Amino acid sequence: MPSPRKRKAGVQIGRVLAKGSTEVESTFTTAQLNNLVEIGLFGHDGDGGFTQGATGKKRQNNAGGDYGTELNEDAGLDTVAELTAKADYGNNWDTTAARYYLKNDTSLTGFAEDNPATDANGILHCPAGPDAKTVGKLEDVSAGVARSFWVKPTGWSTNDGLRFYVESACPNNTIAFFRGDDGAAIGSAHSNVVASGTAVDVAYAASNNDKGVKITVTMNDTSSTTENAGWHVSWRYVANEYA
């Protein structure tokens, strides 16, 4: 009788093929098969991964060996180390940032306006997960629809500021920011491929006092692996930024 892990990996292979990938099992490389097994084991194709909202490590459940100590981000986007190196993120960002996947479960922290992410530092990953290399299609949870995520750090008050960085390798996606209280757009929406280092600065105001900042991601609905290359939105909160 096959082990539960093997059965789960087999299901994931079937899912990728069913989602429109042009690959067939006979042409899978060892690396692709490893990624599929990891999707089955961890919910994405990064070894070990992390628990939703977890903080304190560059990489959760690191296996060591050839995997190293960094969690490579989606499809060659900025790694956690590269985000940390940005002058305004600071040298403790990698060990304090909370990690989230975009989901449609509104009971999870961040996915309802009355239950925002309260972390000072954090990153919202595309549902394909970190280290997304050969995912045939983004998870059905968000394909072709808009999902929202709220951020309101603990202590959010007068003179405070939030800096977000947006990065995307996905054509036909849109990532937009809104003031949580009145729903007004913050700047222009970020559509299609978004370059590393694209910043969105948000100051505390009456229009985002109660509900913070809402991030809305509208995912493409395609079987193209190129168009599902990954994205993420990271943030850092600075108290008295505008004092």
C-alpha positions in Angstrom: 0.0 0.0 0.0 1.5 3.4 -1.0 2.5 5.7 1.8 0.2 8.7 2.5 3.0 11.0 1.3 3.4 9.2 -2.0 -0.4 9.3 -2.5 -0.4 13.0 -1.7 2.4 13.7 -4.1 0.6 11.6 -6.8 -2.5 13.8 -6.4 -0.4 16.9 -6.8 1.1 15.7 -10.0 -2.4 15.0 -11.3 -3.5 18.5 -10.3 -0.7 20.2 -12.1 -1.4 18.2 -15.3 -5.1 18.9 -15.0 -4.5 22.6 -14.6 -3.2 22.9 -18.2 0.5 22.3 -17.9 2.0 21.2 -21.2 4.3 18.8 -19.3 3.7 15.1 -19.2 5.0 12.9 -16.4 7.5 11.2 -18.7 9.3 14.5 -19.3 9.4 15.7 -15.7 12.9 16.5 -14.5 14.1 15.4 -11.1 13.9 19.0 -9.9 10.3 19.3 -11.1 9.3 16.1 -9.3 11.0 17.3 -6.2 9.0 20.5 -6.3 5.8 18.5 -6.8 6.6 16.3 -3.8 7.2 19.4 -1.7 3.8 20.9 -2.8 2.2 17.7 -1.5 4.1 17.8 1.8 4.2 21.5 2.5 1.4 23.2 0.4 4.0 24.9 -1.8 7.3 24.0 -3.4 9.7 25.5 -0.9 11.3 23.0 1.4 9.8 23.1 4.9 8.0 26.4 4.2 6.5 28.3 7.1 3.3 28.5 9.2 0.9 31.2 8.2 1.9 34.4 10.2 5.1 32.8 11.6 8.0 35.0 12.4 11.5 34.8 13.8 13.4 32.8 11.1 14.6 33.5 7.6 13.3 30.0 6.8 11.0 27.9 8.8 11.8 24.2 9.3 15.0 24.5 7.3 16.3 21.1 6.2 19.9 22.3 6.0 22.3 20.6 3.6 22.0 21.9 0.0 19.0 24.0 0.9 21.0 26.7 2.7 19.6 29.2 5.1 17.5 31.5 2.9 14.0 31.0 1.6 14.2 32.0 -2.0 11.1 34.0 -2.9 8.7 33.4 -5.8 10.2 33.0 -9.2 13.5 34.9 -8.7 11.9 37.8 -7.0 13.8 39.6 -4.2 14.8 37.2 -1.5 14.2 37.9 2.2 17.9 38.8 2.4 17.6 41.3 -0.5 14.5 42.9 1.1 16.3 43.2 4.4 19.2 44.9 2.7 17.0 47.8 1.5 18.0 50.8 3.6 14.6 51.5 5.0 13.9 47.9 6.0 16.7 47.5 8.4 18.9 44.6 9.4 16.4 42.9 11.6 13.6 42.6 9.0 14.3 39.0 8.0 14.0 37.6 11.5 10.9 39.6 12.5 8.8 39.7 9.3 5.6 37.6 9.5 4.9 35.4 6.5 1.5 35.0 4.8 0.1 33.3 1.8 -2.8 34.9 -0.1 -5.9 32.7 0.8 -9.7 32.9 0.6 -10.2 31.8 4.2 -11.5 35.0 5.9 -11.1 33.4 9.4 -7.3 33.8 9.0 -5.5 36.8 10.3 -5.2 39.5 7.7 -8.1 38.3 5.5 -10.9 40.4 7.0 -11.1 44.1 7.8 -11.8 43.4 11.4 -8.9 41.0 11.8 -5.9 42.7 10.1 -2.3 41.6 10.2 -0.8 43.6 13.2 2.9 42.7 12.5 5.3 45.6 12.2 7.2 43.7 9.5 5.7 41.2 7.1 5.3 39.8 3.6 2.3 38.6 1.7 3.2 35.8 -0.8 1.3 34.7 -3.9 -0.6 31.5 -3.3 1.9 29.5 -5.3 4.2 30.0 -2.3 7.8 30.9 -1.9 10.3 29.2 -4.2 7.7 28.9 -6.9 9.6 27.5 -9.8 7.4 25.0 -11.7 3.9 25.5 -10.4 1.7 25.0 -13.5 -1.0 27.3 -12.4 -1.8 29.4 -9.3 -4.0 27.8 -6.8 -7.7 27.9 -7.7 -8.4 29.8 -4.4 -7.5 33.0 -6.2 -7.3 32.4 -9.9 -9.3 35.0 -11.8 -10.7 36.7 -8.7 -9.8 39.5 -6.3 -8.7 38.8 -2.7 -8.0 41.3 0.0 -5.5 41.5 2.9 -5.5 44.1 5.6 -2.5 45.5 7.5 -2.8 47.6 10.7 0.3 47.3 12.9 0.0 47.3 16.6 0.3 50.9 17.9 -0.7 52.5 14.6 -1.3 56.1 15.4 -0.6 59.8 14.6 2.6 60.4 12.6 3.2 56.7 11.9 4.1 55.3 8.5 4.1 52.1 6.5 6.3 51.4 3.6 5.3 48.6 1.2 7.4 47.0 -1.6 5.5 45.4 -4.5 7.2 43.0 -6.9 5.6 40.8 -9.5 6.7 38.6 -12.4 3.1 38.0 -13.5 1.5 39.6 -16.5 -2.3 40.2 -16.2 -2.2 40.6 -12.4 -3.2 43.7 -10.5 -2.0 44.7 -6.9 -3.8 47.7 -5.5 -3.8 49.6 -2.2 -6.7 51.2 -0.4 -7.3 53.3 2.7 -9.1 50.9 5.0 -11.7 53.2 6.5 -13.1 54.9 3.4 -11.9 52.5 0.6 -10.2 55.2 -1.4 -7.3 54.1 -3.6 -3.7 54.8 -2.5 -1.9 55.8 -5.7 -2.3 53.8 -8.9 -2.8 50.1 -9.1 0.3 48.0 -9.9 -0.6 45.9 -12.9 1.3 43.2 -14.8 5.1 42.9 -14.2 6.2 45.1 -11.3 9.9 45.9 -10.8 11.8 45.1 -7.7 11.9 48.1 -5.3 8.5 49.5 -6.3 7.5 51.3 -3.1 4.2 52.5 -1.7 4.3 54.8 1.3 1.3 55.3 3.5 1.0 57.7 6.4 -1.4 57.4 9.3 -4.6 59.4 8.7 -8.2 59.5 9.7 -9.0 57.6 6.6 -7.0 54.6 7.7 -7.2 54.9 11.5 -9.5 52.0 12.3 -8.9 49.5 9.6 -5.4 50.3 8.3 -4.4 49.5 4.7 -6.2 47.1 2.4 -4.2 45.3 -0.3 -6.3 43.8 -3.1 -4.8 41.3 -5.5 -6.6 40.4 -8.7 -5.1 37.2 -10.0 -5.0 36.1 -13.6 -6.8 32.9 -14.7 -4.4 31.1 -17.0 -2.5 27.9 -17.4 0.7 29.7 -18.5 3.7 29.0 -16.2 5.2 32.3 -17.5 2.2 34.3 -16.3 2.2 32.5 -13.0 5.7 33.4 -12.1 5.0 34.8 -8.7 4.6 38.1 -6.8 4.9 39.4 -3.2 4.1 42.5 -1.2 6.3 43.2 1.8 6.0 45.9 4.5 7.7 47.7 7.4 6.0 49.9 10.0 7.9 52.9 11.4 6.4 54.7 14.5 6.7 58.5 14.3 7.9 58.3 10.7 6.3 61.7 10.0 6.8 63.4 13.4 
